[in-house]
Amino acid sequence: MAAAAAGSPAAAVAARPLAIPPGAVAVLVTLAVRPGAEDAFLRLLHPVLDAMRAEPGFVSAALHRDPADPARFLLHEIWADRQDLVEVQMRRPYRAEYEAQLPALLRRPRAAEVWAPLRADTGG
């Protein structure tokens, strides 16, 4: 798939900045699921992602799959406030089933990193 060259009119039209509030955090979570458990993992995760969209501090989320290892996933979330994420969002009732069942689906503990987002764009 060809991408529009930076600075070209097509690039200017296709990209839109995503509003990122001051103090927002980006959380990158790598999840290595046991081979064969991918569908069960996704059935647990999709309702959580759907519910997150309604949260006031939610900015964006993207789920990725490793093309070299289809049982490995990357979740990239942006939240308006780290304290709200940790103290409120991570404790929402809609996460309970996911958090309870996740350890049995993983081949190793999930790895999470927190970053300070600088810019995010979306296509037209």
N, CA, C and O atoms as CSV, one atom per row, in Angstrom:
chain,resi,resn,atom,element,x,y,z
A,1,MET,N,N,0.848,-1.167,0.000
A,1,MET,CA,C,0.000,0.000,0.000
A,1,MET,C,C,0.890,1.225,0.000
A,1,MET,O,O,1.770,1.343,0.852
A,2,ALA,N,N,0.689,2.115,-0.909
A,2,ALA,CA,C,1.509,3.309,-1.026
A,2,ALA,C,C,0.971,4.393,-0.115
A,2,ALA,O,O,-0.238,4.617,-0.057
A,3,ALA,N,N,1.846,5.055,0.583
A,3,ALA,CA,C,1.462,6.169,1.456
A,3,ALA,C,C,1.716,7.468,0.715
A,3,ALA,O,O,2.616,7.555,-0.121
A,4,ALA,N,N,0.919,8.471,1.029
A,4,ALA,CA,C,1.120,9.782,0.417
A,4,ALA,C,C,2.422,10.366,0.938
A,4,ALA,O,O,2.741,10.224,2.119
A,5,ALA,N,N,3.170,11.018,0.072
A,5,ALA,CA,C,4.441,11.619,0.466
A,5,ALA,C,C,4.181,12.773,1.417
A,5,ALA,O,O,3.227,13.532,1.243
A,6,ALA,N,N,5.031,12.899,2.420
A,6,ALA,CA,C,4.901,13.996,3.373
A,6,ALA,C,C,4.937,15.313,2.633
A,6,ALA,O,O,5.776,15.521,1.757
A,7,GLY,N,N,4.033,16.196,2.982
A,7,GLY,CA,C,4.002,17.502,2.354
A,7,GLY,C,C,3.177,17.538,1.083
A,7,GLY,O,O,2.933,18.621,0.552
A,8,SER,N,N,2.736,16.392,0.572
A,8,SER,CA,C,1.926,16.378,-0.640
A,8,SER,C,C,0.495,16.766,-0.290
A,8,SER,O,O,0.091,16.635,0.865
A,9,PRO,N,N,-0.285,17.245,-1.273
A,9,PRO,CA,C,-1.675,17.597,-0.994
A,9,PRO,C,C,-2.473,16.419,-0.444
A,9,PRO,O,O,-3.325,16.607,0.424
A,10,ALA,N,N,-2.212,15.211,-0.935
A,10,ALA,CA,C,-2.937,14.039,-0.439
A,10,ALA,C,C,-2.648,13.811,1.036
A,10,ALA,O,O,-3.550,13.446,1.791
A,11,ALA,N,N,-1.407,14.019,1.461
A,11,ALA,CA,C,-1.057,13.843,2.868
A,11,ALA,C,C,-1.763,14.881,3.722
A,11,ALA,O,O,-2.220,14.569,4.821
A,12,ALA,N,N,-1.859,16.107,3.234
A,12,ALA,CA,C,-2.500,17.170,3.996
A,12,ALA,C,C,-3.991,16.905,4.169
A,12,ALA,O,O,-4.551,17.224,5.218
A,13,VAL,N,N,-4.638,16.335,3.177
A,13,VAL,CA,C,-6.070,16.077,3.245
A,13,VAL,C,C,-6.358,14.838,4.090
A,13,VAL,O,O,-7.321,14.833,4.857
A,14,ALA,N,N,-5.548,13.795,3.965
A,14,ALA,CA,C,-5.838,12.516,4.594
A,14,ALA,C,C,-5.625,12.518,6.106
A,14,ALA,O,O,-6.349,11.821,6.816
A,15,ALA,N,N,-4.674,13.264,6.615
A,15,ALA,CA,C,-4.352,13.201,8.035
A,15,ALA,C,C,-5.092,14.281,8.813
A,15,ALA,O,O,-5.185,15.430,8.381
A,16,ARG,N,N,-5.623,13.880,9.980
A,16,ARG,CA,C,-6.262,14.821,10.890
A,16,ARG,C,C,-5.607,14.635,12.253
A,16,ARG,O,O,-5.393,13.502,12.685
A,17,PRO,N,N,-5.289,15.722,12.927
A,17,PRO,CA,C,-4.717,15.556,14.263
A,17,PRO,C,C,-5.774,15.048,15.239
A,17,PRO,O,O,-6.945,15.418,15.158
A,18,LEU,N,N,-5.339,14.203,16.151
A,18,LEU,CA,C,-6.185,13.719,17.224
A,18,LEU,C,C,-5.910,14.608,18.432
A,18,LEU,O,O,-4.753,14.774,18.819
A,19,ALA,N,N,-6.929,15.170,19.023
A,19,ALA,CA,C,-6.745,16.056,20.177
A,19,ALA,C,C,-6.230,15.251,21.365
A,19,ALA,O,O,-6.874,14.301,21.811
A,20,ILE,N,N,-5.076,15.640,21.865
A,20,ILE,CA,C,-4.490,14.984,23.032
A,20,ILE,C,C,-4.446,16.011,24.159
A,20,ILE,O,O,-3.767,17.031,24.041
A,21,PRO,N,N,-5.163,15.751,25.250
A,21,PRO,CA,C,-5.177,16.712,26.353
A,21,PRO,C,C,-3.806,16.841,27.014
A,21,PRO,O,O,-3.045,15.874,27.046
A,22,PRO,N,N,-3.481,18.020,27.540
A,22,PRO,CA,C,-2.223,18.168,28.292
A,22,PRO,C,C,-2.213,17.179,29.462
A,22,PRO,O,O,-3.226,17.008,30.140
A,23,GLY,N,N,-1.086,16.540,29.693
A,23,GLY,CA,C,-0.969,15.576,30.786
A,23,GLY,C,C,-1.461,14.179,30.453
A,23,GLY,O,O,-1.484,13.310,31.325
A,24,ALA,N,N,-1.853,13.949,29.211
A,24,ALA,CA,C,-2.328,12.622,28.813
A,24,ALA,C,C,-1.201,11.597,28.881
A,24,ALA,O,O,-0.020,11.944,28.861
A,25,VAL,N,N,-1.592,10.332,28.963
A,25,VAL,CA,C,-0.616,9.238,28.959
A,25,VAL,C,C,-0.975,8.238,27.873
A,25,VAL,O,O,-2.146,7.976,27.601
A,26,ALA,N,N,0.054,7.693,27.266
A,26,ALA,CA,C,-0.106,6.590,26.320
A,26,ALA,C,C,0.374,5.331,27.031
A,26,ALA,O,O,1.450,5.316,27.629
A,27,VAL,N,N,-0.417,4.296,26.963
A,27,VAL,CA,C,-0.062,3.024,27.587
A,27,VAL,C,C,0.056,1.993,26.477
A,27,VAL,O,O,-0.882,1.782,25.707
A,28,LEU,N,N,1.220,1.352,26.403
A,28,LEU,CA,C,1.454,0.289,25.430
A,28,LEU,C,C,1.548,-1.022,26.199
A,28,LEU,O,O,2.422,-1.200,27.047
A,29,VAL,N,N,0.641,-1.928,25.891
A,29,VAL,CA,C,0.575,-3.206,26.599
A,29,VAL,C,C,0.818,-4.324,25.591
A,29,VAL,O,O,0.098,-4.447,24.600
A,30,THR,N,N,1.838,-5.135,25.853
A,30,THR,CA,C,2.136,-6.292,25.018
A,30,THR,C,C,1.593,-7.529,25.724
A,30,THR,O,O,1.876,-7.775,26.896
A,31,LEU,N,N,0.802,-8.304,24.975
A,31,LEU,CA,C,0.174,-9.496,25.529
A,31,LEU,C,C,0.529,-10.699,24.669
A,31,LEU,O,O,0.157,-10.762,23.497
A,32,ALA,N,N,1.243,-11.645,25.246
A,32,ALA,CA,C,1.599,-12.886,24.555
A,32,ALA,C,C,0.632,-13.962,25.037
A,32,ALA,O,O,0.749,-14.470,26.152
A,33,VAL,N,N,-0.318,-14.293,24.181
A,33,VAL,CA,C,-1.371,-15.246,24.509
A,33,VAL,C,C,-0.883,-16.660,24.194
A,33,VAL,O,O,-0.064,-16.864,23.298
A,34,ARG,N,N,-1.393,-17.618,24.937
A,34,ARG,CA,C,-1.060,-19.015,24.638
A,34,ARG,C,C,-1.585,-19.362,23.240
A,34,ARG,O,O,-2.728,-19.042,22.911
A,35,PRO,N,N,-0.760,-20.011,22.423
A,35,PRO,CA,C,-1.247,-20.412,21.092
A,35,PRO,C,C,-2.542,-21.215,21.220
A,35,PRO,O,O,-2.645,-22.131,22.035
A,36,GLY,N,N,-3.512,-20.855,20.409
A,36,GLY,CA,C,-4.820,-21.494,20.449
A,36,GLY,C,C,-5.830,-20.748,21.308
A,36,GLY,O,O,-7.024,-21.039,21.253
A,37,ALA,N,N,-5.359,-19.782,22.107
A,37,ALA,CA,C,-6.254,-19.023,22.989
A,37,ALA,C,C,-6.583,-17.639,22.423
A,37,ALA,O,O,-7.197,-16.816,23.102
A,38,GLU,N,N,-6.177,-17.390,21.188
A,38,GLU,CA,C,-6.370,-16.058,20.601
A,38,GLU,C,C,-7.848,-15.658,20.552
A,38,GLU,O,O,-8.190,-14.534,20.917
A,39,ASP,N,N,-8.718,-16.551,20.110
A,39,ASP,CA,C,-10.138,-16.216,20.008
A,39,ASP,C,C,-10.753,-15.938,21.383
A,39,ASP,O,O,-11.539,-15.003,21.533
A,40,ALA,N,N,-10.401,-16.740,22.373
A,40,ALA,CA,C,-10.910,-16.523,23.731
A,40,ALA,C,C,-10.427,-15.168,24.262
A,40,ALA,O,O,-11.189,-14.433,24.890
A,41,PHE,N,N,-9.169,-14.851,24.006
A,41,PHE,CA,C,-8.614,-13.563,24.427
A,41,PHE,C,C,-9.390,-12.407,23.786
A,41,PHE,O,O,-9.790,-11.466,24.470
A,42,LEU,N,N,-9.594,-12.486,22.485
A,42,LEU,CA,C,-10.291,-11.408,21.779
A,42,LEU,C,C,-11.747,-11.288,22.225
A,42,LEU,O,O,-12.277,-10.179,22.296
A,43,ARG,N,N,-12.403,-12.410,22.526
A,43,ARG,CA,C,-13.786,-12.356,23.038
A,43,ARG,C,C,-13.846,-11.632,24.374
A,43,ARG,O,O,-14.831,-10.951,24.662
A,44,LEU,N,N,-12.814,-11.767,25.191
A,44,LEU,CA,C,-12.764,-11.052,26.475
A,44,LEU,C,C,-12.413,-9.580,26.287
A,44,LEU,O,O,-12.968,-8.716,26.966
A,45,LEU,N,N,-11.505,-9.297,25.378
A,45,LEU,CA,C,-10.998,-7.940,25.224
A,45,LEU,C,C,-11.960,-7.005,24.509
A,45,LEU,O,O,-12.102,-5.853,24.918
A,46,HIS,N,N,-12.616,-7.456,23.468
A,46,HIS,CA,C,-13.464,-6.562,22.666
A,46,HIS,C,C,-14.537,-5.834,23.490
A,46,HIS,O,O,-14.723,-4.635,23.282
A,47,PRO,N,N,-15.243,-6.486,24.403
A,47,PRO,CA,C,-16.222,-5.741,25.210
A,47,PRO,C,C,-15.574,-4.668,26.100
A,47,PRO,O,O,-16.176,-3.624,26.353
A,48,VAL,N,N,-14.360,-4.923,26.568
A,48,VAL,CA,C,-13.641,-3.925,27.360
A,48,VAL,C,C,-13.322,-2.713,26.496
A,48,VAL,O,O,-13.552,-1.576,26.908
A,49,LEU,N,N,-12.796,-2.949,25.307
A,49,LEU,CA,C,-12.489,-1.838,24.397
A,49,LEU,C,C,-13.751,-1.057,24.046
A,49,LEU,O,O,-13.726,0.173,23.990
A,50,ASP,N,N,-14.852,-1.766,23.808
A,50,ASP,CA,C,-16.113,-1.096,23.486
A,50,ASP,C,C,-16.576,-0.212,24.645
A,50,ASP,O,O,-17.026,0.912,24.424
A,51,ALA,N,N,-16.468,-0.711,25.873
A,51,ALA,CA,C,-16.905,0.056,27.045
A,51,ALA,C,C,-15.990,1.250,27.313
A,51,ALA,O,O,-16.457,2.303,27.749
A,52,MET,N,N,-14.703,1.095,27.058
A,52,MET,CA,C,-13.748,2.187,27.302
A,52,MET,C,C,-14.109,3.438,26.511
A,52,MET,O,O,-13.909,4.552,26.995
A,53,ARG,N,N,-14.636,3.271,25.306
A,53,ARG,CA,C,-14.948,4.414,24.446
A,53,ARG,C,C,-15.899,5.402,25.117
A,53,ARG,O,O,-15.880,6.590,24.794
A,54,ALA,N,N,-16.722,4.931,26.039
A,54,ALA,CA,C,-17.704,5.798,26.702
A,54,ALA,C,C,-17.127,6.534,27.904
A,54,ALA,O,O,-17.797,7.390,28.482
A,55,GLU,N,N,-15.904,6.218,28.287
A,55,GLU,CA,C,-15.307,6.842,29.472
A,55,GLU,C,C,-14.876,8.277,29.176
A,55,GLU,O,O,-14.333,8.552,28.106
A,56,PRO,N,N,-15.115,9.193,30.116
A,56,PRO,CA,C,-14.775,10.603,29.860
A,56,PRO,C,C,-13.284,10.850,29.645
A,56,PRO,O,O,-12.930,11.769,28.907
A,57,GLY,N,N,-12.411,10.077,30.250
A,57,GLY,CA,C,-10.981,10.292,30.102
A,57,GLY,C,C,-10.343,9.534,28.947
A,57,GLY,O,O,-9.134,9.624,28.735
A,58,PHE,N,N,-11.144,8.795,28.208
A,58,PHE,CA,C,-10.639,8.004,27.084
A,58,PHE,C,C,-10.337,8.917,25.896
A,58,PHE,O,O,-11.147,9.774,25.542
A,59,VAL,N,N,-9.166,8.728,25.285
A,59,VAL,CA,C,-8.811,9.473,24.082
A,59,VAL,C,C,-8.829,8.538,22.877
A,59,VAL,O,O,-9.507,8.823,21.890
A,60,SER,N,N,-8.093,7.425,22.938
A,60,SER,CA,C,-8.069,6.490,21.813
A,60,SER,C,C,-7.512,5.141,22.259
A,60,SER,O,O,-6.889,5.016,23.314
A,61,ALA,N,N,-7.757,4.137,21.419
A,61,ALA,CA,C,-7.167,2.813,21.620
A,61,ALA,C,C,-6.994,2.166,20.258
A,61,ALA,O,O,-7.810,2.353,19.355
A,62,ALA,N,N,-5.924,1.409,20.124
A,62,ALA,CA,C,-5.675,0.647,18.905
A,62,ALA,C,C,-5.136,-0.715,19.324
A,62,ALA,O,O,-4.246,-0.814,20.169
A,63,LEU,N,N,-5.688,-1.755,18.723
A,63,LEU,CA,C,-5.251,-3.123,18.986
A,63,LEU,C,C,-4.506,-3.617,17.753
A,63,LEU,O,O,-4.986,-3.478,16.628
A,64,HIS,N,N,-3.330,-4.193,17.976
A,64,HIS,CA,C,-2.490,-4.682,16.884
A,64,HIS,C,C,-2.158,-6.152,17.133
A,64,HIS,O,O,-2.130,-6.612,18.274
A,65,ARG,N,N,-1.907,-6.880,16.042
A,65,ARG,CA,C,-1.480,-8.278,16.126
A,65,ARG,C,C,-0.131,-8.401,15.429
A,65,ARG,O,O,0.071,-7.838,14.353
A,66,ASP,N,N,0.784,-9.132,16.037
A,66,ASP,CA,C,2.109,-9.362,15.476
A,66,ASP,C,C,1.984,-10.280,14.261
A,66,ASP,O,O,1.535,-11.417,14.403
A,67,PRO,N,N,2.369,-9.815,13.072
A,67,PRO,CA,C,2.241,-10.683,11.894
A,67,PRO,C,C,3.156,-11.906,11.949
A,67,PRO,O,O,2.882,-12.908,11.288
A,68,ALA,N,N,4.219,-11.840,12.714
A,68,ALA,CA,C,5.131,-12.977,12.828
A,68,ALA,C,C,4.702,-13.954,13.928
A,68,ALA,O,O,5.153,-15.100,13.950
A,69,ASP,N,N,3.832,-13.502,14.841
A,69,ASP,CA,C,3.362,-14.333,15.950
A,69,ASP,C,C,1.903,-13.971,16.204
A,69,ASP,O,O,1.635,-13.052,16.978
A,70,PRO,N,N,0.951,-14.661,15.580
A,70,PRO,CA,C,-0.457,-14.284,15.693
A,70,PRO,C,C,-1.059,-14.433,17.090
A,70,PRO,O,O,-2.218,-14.079,17.306
A,71,ALA,N,N,-0.286,-14.949,18.028
A,71,ALA,CA,C,-0.749,-15.041,19.412
A,71,ALA,C,C,-0.154,-13.914,20.268
A,71,ALA,O,O,-0.226,-13.959,21.496
A,72,ARG,N,N,0.421,-12.924,19.626
A,72,ARG,CA,C,1.029,-11.783,20.339
A,72,ARG,C,C,0.317,-10.505,19.895
A,72,ARG,O,O,0.163,-10.250,18.701
A,73,PHE,N,N,-0.114,-9.709,20.871
A,73,PHE,CA,C,-0.904,-8.516,20.612
A,73,PHE,C,C,-0.271,-7.296,21.279
A,73,PHE,O,O,0.433,-7.405,22.283
A,74,LEU,N,N,-0.543,-6.143,20.693
A,74,LEU,CA,C,-0.119,-4.868,21.275
A,74,LEU,C,C,-1.354,-3.990,21.382
A,74,LEU,O,O,-2.064,-3.774,20.400
A,75,LEU,N,N,-1.598,-3.495,22.565
A,75,LEU,CA,C,-2.702,-2.575,22.806
A,75,LEU,C,C,-2.103,-1.208,23.093
A,75,LEU,O,O,-1.282,-1.064,23.999
A,76,HIS,N,N,-2.513,-0.198,22.318
A,76,HIS,CA,C,-2.016,1.175,22.464
A,76,HIS,C,C,-3.196,2.041,22.859
A,76,HIS,O,O,-4.098,2.285,22.057
A,77,GLU,N,N,-3.184,2.503,24.100
A,77,GLU,CA,C,-4.266,3.330,24.614
A,77,GLU,C,C,-3.727,4.717,24.942
A,77,GLU,O,O,-2.576,4.863,25.352
A,78,ILE,N,N,-4.569,5.736,24.760
A,78,ILE,CA,C,-4.252,7.082,25.230
A,78,ILE,C,C,-5.386,7.516,26.147
A,78,ILE,O,O,-6.561,7.448,25.786
A,79,TRP,N,N,-5.010,7.959,27.333
A,79,TRP,CA,C,-5.955,8.424,28.352
A,79,TRP,C,C,-5.602,9.850,28.758
A,79,TRP,O,O,-4.431,10.230,28.745
A,80,ALA,N,N,-6.601,10.629,29.113
A,80,ALA,CA,C,-6.408,12.039,29.452
A,80,ALA,C,C,-5.613,12.230,30.734
A,80,ALA,O,O,-4.908,13.228,30.880
A,81,ASP,N,N,-5.719,11.280,31.669
A,81,ASP,CA,C,-5.109,11.494,32.986
A,81,ASP,C,C,-4.640,10.162,33.574
A,81,ASP,O,O,-5.415,9.211,33.681
A,82,ARG,N,N,-3.375,10.107,33.950
A,82,ARG,CA,C,-2.804,8.858,34.486
A,82,ARG,C,C,-3.455,8.455,35.806
A,82,ARG,O,O,-3.767,7.282,36.010
A,83,GLN,N,N,-3.660,9.415,36.698
A,83,GLN,CA,C,-4.252,9.094,37.997
A,83,GLN,C,C,-5.661,8.529,37.830
A,83,GLN,O,O,-6.018,7.555,38.493
A,84,ASP,N,N,-6.461,9.128,36.954
A,84,ASP,CA,C,-7.803,8.611,36.691
A,84,ASP,C,C,-7.729,7.205,36.092
A,84,ASP,O,O,-8.522,6.335,36.450
A,85,LEU,N,N,-6.796,6.987,35.198
A,85,LEU,CA,C,-6.639,5.663,34.596
A,85,LEU,C,C,-6.378,4.607,35.664
A,85,LEU,O,O,-7.029,3.562,35.684
A,86,VAL,N,N,-5.423,4.883,36.550
A,86,VAL,CA,C,-5.022,3.906,37.563
A,86,VAL,C,C,-6.071,3.743,38.659
A,86,VAL,O,O,-6.398,2.624,39.052
A,87,GLU,N,N,-6.594,4.860,39.148
A,87,GLU,CA,C,-7.489,4.802,40.313
A,87,GLU,C,C,-8.953,4.558,39.970
A,87,GLU,O,O,-9.703,4.055,40.806
A,88,VAL,N,N,-9.371,4.905,38.760
A,88,VAL,CA,C,-10.782,4.767,38.401
A,88,VAL,C,C,-10.970,3.773,37.263
A,88,VAL,O,O,-11.666,2.770,37.421
A,89,GLN,N,N,-10.347,4.049,36.108
A,89,GLN,CA,C,-10.622,3.263,34.904
A,89,GLN,C,C,-10.232,1.794,35.039
A,89,GLN,O,O,-10.979,0.915,34.607
A,90,MET,N,N,-9.087,1.521,35.625
A,90,MET,CA,C,-8.635,0.129,35.749
A,90,MET,C,C,-9.511,-0.673,36.714
A,90,MET,O,O,-9.418,-1.900,36.760
A,91,ARG,N,N,-10.357,0.011,37.483
A,91,ARG,CA,C,-11.221,-0.659,38.466
A,91,ARG,C,C,-12.676,-0.720,38.032
A,91,ARG,O,O,-13.541,-1.101,38.821
A,92,ARG,N,N,-12.954,-0.353,36.800
A,92,ARG,CA,C,-14.332,-0.385,36.305
A,92,ARG,C,C,-14.856,-1.821,36.301
A,92,ARG,O,O,-14.105,-2.744,35.986
A,93,PRO,N,N,-16.132,-2.029,36.647
A,93,PRO,CA,C,-16.699,-3.381,36.692
A,93,PRO,C,C,-16.616,-4.131,35.359
A,93,PRO,O,O,-16.511,-5.358,35.352
A,94,TYR,N,N,-16.662,-3.424,34.246
A,94,TYR,CA,C,-16.612,-4.125,32.954
A,94,TYR,C,C,-15.255,-4.764,32.690
A,94,TYR,O,O,-15.130,-5.567,31.765
A,95,ARG,N,N,-14.246,-4.435,33.468
A,95,ARG,CA,C,-12.924,-5.054,33.324
A,95,ARG,C,C,-12.761,-6.327,34.158
A,95,ARG,O,O,-11.798,-7.067,33.956
A,96,ALA,N,N,-13.669,-6.593,35.079
A,96,ALA,CA,C,-13.493,-7.671,36.058
A,96,ALA,C,C,-13.309,-9.044,35.411
A,96,ALA,O,O,-12.373,-9.765,35.758
A,97,GLU,N,N,-14.178,-9.411,34.486
A,97,GLU,CA,C,-14.066,-10.731,33.857
A,97,GLU,C,C,-12.770,-10.848,33.062
A,97,GLU,O,O,-12.093,-11.874,33.116
A,98,TYR,N,N,-12.429,-9.793,32.326
A,98,TYR,CA,C,-11.183,-9.779,31.550
A,98,TYR,C,C,-9.984,-9.981,32.472
A,98,TYR,O,O,-9.136,-10.834,32.213
A,99,GLU,N,N,-9.914,-9.203,33.540
A,99,GLU,CA,C,-8.772,-9.298,34.458
A,99,GLU,C,C,-8.714,-10.654,35.152
A,99,GLU,O,O,-7.626,-11.173,35.400
A,100,ALA,N,N,-9.868,-11.231,35.469
A,100,ALA,CA,C,-9.901,-12.531,36.148
A,100,ALA,C,C,-9.447,-13.671,35.241
A,100,ALA,O,O,-8.760,-14.587,35.692
A,101,GLN,N,N,-9.825,-13.618,33.962
A,101,GLN,CA,C,-9.515,-14.720,33.053
A,101,GLN,C,C,-8.208,-14.549,32.291
A,101,GLN,O,O,-7.663,-15.523,31.772
A,102,LEU,N,N,-7.702,-13.329,32.218
A,102,LEU,CA,C,-6.510,-13.066,31.417
A,102,LEU,C,C,-5.292,-13.903,31.811
A,102,LEU,O,O,-4.656,-14.465,30.919
A,103,PRO,N,N,-4.931,-14.021,33.080
A,103,PRO,CA,C,-3.709,-14.780,33.417
A,103,PRO,C,C,-3.675,-16.200,32.855
A,103,PRO,O,O,-2.611,-16.680,32.463
A,104,ALA,N,N,-4.810,-16.871,32.811
A,104,ALA,CA,C,-4.849,-18.241,32.293
A,104,ALA,C,C,-4.643,-18.287,30.780
A,104,ALA,O,O,-4.283,-19.334,30.242
A,105,LEU,N,N,-4.864,-17.173,30.089
A,105,LEU,CA,C,-4.719,-17.125,28.636
A,105,LEU,C,C,-3.317,-16.719,28.186
A,105,LEU,O,O,-2.955,-16.914,27.026
A,106,LEU,N,N,-2.533,-16.158,29.097
A,106,LEU,CA,C,-1.219,-15.630,28.727
A,106,LEU,C,C,-0.118,-16.664,28.895
A,106,LEU,O,O,-0.160,-17.489,29.808
A,107,ARG,N,N,0.867,-16.612,28.005
A,107,ARG,CA,C,2.035,-17.488,28.153
A,107,ARG,C,C,3.117,-16.844,28.997
A,107,ARG,O,O,4.031,-17.523,29.464
A,108,ARG,N,N,3.019,-15.534,29.196
A,108,ARG,CA,C,3.893,-14.809,30.132
A,108,ARG,C,C,3.133,-13.559,30.566
A,108,ARG,O,O,2.203,-13.137,29.879
A,109,PRO,N,N,3.508,-12.970,31.682
A,109,PRO,CA,C,2.783,-11.777,32.145
A,109,PRO,C,C,2.807,-10.662,31.103
A,109,PRO,O,O,3.783,-10.500,30.371
A,110,ARG,N,N,1.738,-9.913,31.049
A,110,ARG,CA,C,1.690,-8.782,30.117
A,110,ARG,C,C,2.732,-7.750,30.516
A,110,ARG,O,O,3.087,-7.622,31.688
A,111,ALA,N,N,3.206,-7.031,29.538
A,111,ALA,CA,C,4.184,-5.967,29.775
A,111,ALA,C,C,3.530,-4.642,29.415
A,111,ALA,O,O,2.979,-4.496,28.324
A,112,ALA,N,N,3.588,-3.684,30.319
A,112,ALA,CA,C,2.987,-2.374,30.065
A,112,ALA,C,C,4.034,-1.293,30.221
A,112,ALA,O,O,4.859,-1.323,31.135
A,113,GLU,N,N,3.983,-0.334,29.307
A,113,GLU,CA,C,4.862,0.830,29.348
A,113,GLU,C,C,3.986,2.076,29.275
A,113,GLU,O,O,2.975,2.099,28.573
A,114,VAL,N,N,4.385,3.100,30.001
A,114,VAL,CA,C,3.664,4.368,29.966
A,114,VAL,C,C,4.542,5.393,29.273
A,114,VAL,O,O,5.717,5.551,29.605
A,115,TRP,N,N,3.957,6.087,28.307
A,115,TRP,CA,C,4.660,7.090,27.510
A,115,TRP,C,C,3.895,8.413,27.578
A,115,TRP,O,O,2.716,8.441,27.931
A,116,ALA,N,N,4.563,9.483,27.243
A,116,ALA,CA,C,3.918,10.796,27.133
A,116,ALA,C,C,3.633,11.050,25.649
A,116,ALA,O,O,4.565,11.255,24.872
A,117,PRO,N,N,2.360,11.039,25.249
A,117,PRO,CA,C,2.060,11.235,23.834
A,117,PRO,C,C,2.357,12.666,23.392
A,117,PRO,O,O,2.063,13.622,24.110
A,118,LEU,N,N,2.936,12.799,22.219
A,118,LEU,CA,C,3.250,14.117,21.659
A,118,LEU,C,C,2.318,14.481,20.502
A,118,LEU,O,O,1.946,15.643,20.335
A,119,ARG,N,N,1.946,13.472,19.706
A,119,ARG,CA,C,1.125,13.730,18.530
A,119,ARG,C,C,0.457,12.434,18.087
A,119,ARG,O,O,1.040,11.354,18.187
A,120,ALA,N,N,-0.771,12.558,17.598
A,120,ALA,CA,C,-1.465,11.427,17.004
A,120,ALA,C,C,-2.304,11.960,15.850
A,120,ALA,O,O,-2.920,13.020,15.960
A,121,ASP,N,N,-2.326,11.229,14.753
A,121,ASP,CA,C,-3.090,11.619,13.577
A,121,ASP,C,C,-3.999,10.480,13.162
A,121,ASP,O,O,-3.702,9.311,13.408
A,122,THR,N,N,-5.093,10.826,12.540
A,122,THR,CA,C,-5.990,9.837,11.970
A,122,THR,C,C,-6.213,10.163,10.501
A,122,THR,O,O,-6.065,11.305,10.068
A,123,GLY,N,N,-6.565,9.151,9.762
A,123,GLY,CA,C,-6.827,9.351,8.335
A,123,GLY,C,C,-8.213,9.926,8.098
A,123,GLY,O,O,-9.065,9.934,8.986
A,124,GLY,N,N,-8.416,10.407,6.876
A,124,GLY,CA,C,-9.678,11.024,6.504
A,124,GLY,C,C,-10.691,10.008,6.225
A,124,GLY,O,O,-11.827,10.345,5.893
